[in-house]
Amino acid sequence: MNGQNPFPIILFVSAIIMVLIGWINLKKTPKYSEDYKGFTKSKYEGRSEVHWDFSHKYSGKLFLNFACILFGLGFIGFFVDFGLIIGFIVAVTILGIGVTIIRIKVENALMDKFGK
């Protein structure tokens, strides 16, 4: 194990952040307001308070699941040394793909539940 392996460090820190985001979305969902419509991530999320609450609760669950995956990959990363640059690139790629998948799943769930 090398002390300069960024892969597990990036994934563990990101997993902690994902747990916080997931918990906030599940337990402390921001209140819906017409002012938020311009700041939503999609045109479906800001349509009504029901859409808003559903998207935050669903994404909260997905963020918590993703955090578990990140913890597991970070633990494995302690035993595999990718090198400084490759470890960084792989960790950031995993995060980017994971967050993109969460966003797509939330969009699809909104369209499936409420229609277009």
C-alpha positions as YAML, in Angstrom:
chain: A
units: angstrom
residues:
- id: 1
  name: MET
  ca: [0.00, 0.00, 0.00]
- id: 2
  name: ASN
  ca: [1.40, 3.33, -1.08]
- id: 3
  name: GLY
  ca: [0.71, 6.52, 0.85]
- id: 4
  name: GLN
  ca: [0.33, 8.43, -2.39]
- id: 5
  name: ASN
  ca: [-2.54, 6.44, -3.81]
- id: 6
  name: PRO
  ca: [-5.32, 9.01, -4.39]
- id: 7
  name: PHE
  ca: [-7.89, 6.42, -5.49]
- id: 8
  name: PRO
  ca: [-9.14, 5.30, -2.04]
- id: 9
  name: ILE
  ca: [-8.82, 8.77, -0.52]
- id: 10
  name: ILE
  ca: [-10.94, 10.40, -3.22]
- id: 11
  name: LEU
  ca: [-13.55, 7.63, -3.03]
- id: 12
  name: PHE
  ca: [-13.79, 7.67, 0.79]
- id: 13
  name: VAL
  ca: [-14.13, 11.45, 0.95]
- id: 14
  name: SER
  ca: [-16.69, 11.37, -1.87]
- id: 15
  name: ALA
  ca: [-18.59, 8.57, -0.13]
- id: 16
  name: ILE
  ca: [-18.88, 10.66, 3.03]
- id: 17
  name: ILE
  ca: [-20.17, 13.58, 0.95]
- id: 18
  name: MET
  ca: [-22.67, 11.27, -0.81]
- id: 19
  name: VAL
  ca: [-23.93, 10.02, 2.57]
- id: 20
  name: LEU
  ca: [-24.51, 13.62, 3.66]
- id: 21
  name: ILE
  ca: [-26.27, 14.50, 0.39]
- id: 22
  name: GLY
  ca: [-28.41, 11.36, 0.58]
- id: 23
  name: TRP
  ca: [-29.36, 11.98, 4.19]
- id: 24
  name: ILE
  ca: [-30.25, 15.62, 3.50]
- id: 25
  name: ASN
  ca: [-32.37, 14.64, 0.48]
- id: 26
  name: LEU
  ca: [-34.18, 11.95, 2.46]
- id: 27
  name: LYS
  ca: [-34.67, 13.62, 5.83]
- id: 28
  name: LYS
  ca: [-34.33, 17.36, 5.27]
- id: 29
  name: THR
  ca: [-35.71, 17.87, 1.78]
- id: 30
  name: PRO
  ca: [-35.56, 21.55, 0.82]
- id: 31
  name: LYS
  ca: [-39.00, 23.09, 0.68]
- id: 32
  name: TYR
  ca: [-40.46, 23.61, -2.76]
- id: 33
  name: SER
  ca: [-40.94, 27.14, -3.93]
- id: 34
  name: GLU
  ca: [-41.73, 28.74, -7.25]
- id: 35
  name: ASP
  ca: [-38.35, 30.45, -6.91]
- id: 36
  name: TYR
  ca: [-36.61, 27.07, -7.25]
- id: 37
  name: LYS
  ca: [-38.08, 26.35, -10.68]
- id: 38
  name: GLY
  ca: [-35.22, 28.10, -12.44]
- id: 39
  name: PHE
  ca: [-32.59, 26.23, -10.42]
- id: 40
  name: THR
  ca: [-33.87, 22.68, -10.83]
- id: 41
  name: LYS
  ca: [-31.76, 20.10, -12.57]
- id: 42
  name: SER
  ca: [-34.58, 19.15, -14.92]
- id: 43
  name: LYS
  ca: [-37.83, 20.46, -16.28]
- id: 44
  name: TYR
  ca: [-39.71, 17.61, -14.57]
- id: 45
  name: GLU
  ca: [-38.36, 18.17, -11.07]
- id: 46
  name: GLY
  ca: [-39.69, 21.69, -10.66]
- id: 47
  name: ARG
  ca: [-43.22, 21.14, -11.96]
- id: 48
  name: SER
  ca: [-44.87, 20.78, -8.57]
- id: 49
  name: GLU
  ca: [-44.18, 20.07, -4.93]
- id: 50
  name: VAL
  ca: [-44.98, 16.38, -5.46]
- id: 51
  name: HIS
  ca: [-42.40, 16.12, -8.25]
- id: 52
  name: TRP
  ca: [-39.89, 18.00, -6.11]
- id: 53
  name: ASP
  ca: [-40.35, 15.75, -3.06]
- id: 54
  name: PHE
  ca: [-40.31, 12.55, -5.09]
- id: 55
  name: SER
  ca: [-37.11, 13.47, -6.94]
- id: 56
  name: HIS
  ca: [-35.29, 14.41, -3.74]
- id: 57
  name: LYS
  ca: [-36.35, 11.30, -1.83]
- id: 58
  name: TYR
  ca: [-35.51, 8.99, -4.74]
- id: 59
  name: SER
  ca: [-32.15, 10.65, -5.37]
- id: 60
  name: GLY
  ca: [-31.40, 10.46, -1.64]
- id: 61
  name: LYS
  ca: [-31.78, 6.69, -1.73]
- id: 62
  name: LEU
  ca: [-29.61, 6.47, -4.83]
- id: 63
  name: PHE
  ca: [-26.91, 8.65, -3.28]
- id: 64
  name: LEU
  ca: [-26.83, 6.43, -0.18]
- id: 65
  name: ASN
  ca: [-26.51, 3.32, -2.37]
- id: 66
  name: PHE
  ca: [-23.76, 4.98, -4.39]
- id: 67
  name: ALA
  ca: [-21.93, 5.89, -1.17]
- id: 68
  name: CYS
  ca: [-21.89, 2.19, -0.20]
- id: 69
  name: ILE
  ca: [-20.39, 1.33, -3.58]
- id: 70
  name: LEU
  ca: [-17.77, 4.06, -3.16]
- id: 71
  name: PHE
  ca: [-16.83, 2.77, 0.30]
- id: 72
  name: GLY
  ca: [-16.38, -0.72, -1.14]
- id: 73
  name: LEU
  ca: [-14.29, 0.48, -4.08]
- id: 74
  name: GLY
  ca: [-12.25, 2.69, -1.77]
- id: 75
  name: PHE
  ca: [-11.52, -0.26, 0.50]
- id: 76
  name: ILE
  ca: [-10.40, -2.32, -2.49]
- id: 77
  name: GLY
  ca: [-8.30, 0.65, -3.60]
- id: 78
  name: PHE
  ca: [-6.12, 0.33, -0.50]
- id: 79
  name: PHE
  ca: [-4.82, -2.97, -1.85]
- id: 80
  name: VAL
  ca: [-4.45, -1.96, -5.50]
- id: 81
  name: ASP
  ca: [-2.01, 0.77, -6.46]
- id: 82
  name: PHE
  ca: [-2.95, 2.48, -9.71]
- id: 83
  name: GLY
  ca: [-0.30, 5.15, -9.43]
- id: 84
  name: LEU
  ca: [-0.83, 8.83, -8.80]
- id: 85
  name: ILE
  ca: [-2.30, 10.04, -12.11]
- id: 86
  name: ILE
  ca: [-4.15, 6.87, -13.10]
- id: 87
  name: GLY
  ca: [-5.70, 6.53, -9.61]
- id: 88
  name: PHE
  ca: [-6.93, 10.11, -9.75]
- id: 89
  name: ILE
  ca: [-8.37, 9.73, -13.25]
- id: 90
  name: VAL
  ca: [-10.11, 6.42, -12.42]
- id: 91
  name: ALA
  ca: [-11.61, 7.80, -9.18]
- id: 92
  name: VAL
  ca: [-12.91, 10.97, -10.82]
- id: 93
  name: THR
  ca: [-14.30, 8.94, -13.73]
- id: 94
  name: ILE
  ca: [-16.15, 6.63, -11.32]
- id: 95
  name: LEU
  ca: [-17.64, 9.66, -9.57]
- id: 96
  name: GLY
  ca: [-18.68, 11.34, -12.81]
- id: 97
  name: ILE
  ca: [-20.31, 8.22, -14.19]
- id: 98
  name: GLY
  ca: [-22.05, 7.48, -10.89]
- id: 99
  name: VAL
  ca: [-23.55, 10.94, -10.49]
- id: 100
  name: THR
  ca: [-24.63, 10.95, -14.14]
- id: 101
  name: ILE
  ca: [-26.35, 7.58, -13.70]
- id: 102
  name: ILE
  ca: [-28.14, 8.87, -10.59]
- id: 103
  name: ARG
  ca: [-29.39, 11.92, -12.50]
- id: 104
  name: ILE
  ca: [-30.62, 9.78, -15.41]
- id: 105
  name: LYS
  ca: [-32.37, 7.36, -13.03]
- id: 106
  name: VAL
  ca: [-34.14, 10.23, -11.26]
- id: 107
  name: GLU
  ca: [-35.27, 11.67, -14.61]
- id: 108
  name: ASN
  ca: [-36.58, 8.30, -15.77]
- id: 109
  name: ALA
  ca: [-38.34, 7.68, -12.45]
- id: 110
  name: LEU
  ca: [-40.04, 11.07, -12.67]
- id: 111
  name: MET
  ca: [-41.21, 10.37, -16.22]
- id: 112
  name: ASP
  ca: [-42.39, 6.85, -15.31]
- id: 113
  name: LYS
  ca: [-44.30, 7.99, -12.22]
- id: 114
  name: PHE
  ca: [-45.77, 11.25, -13.50]
- id: 115
  name: GLY
  ca: [-45.51, 11.00, -17.27]
- id: 116
  name: LYS
  ca: [-44.20, 13.68, -19.57]
...
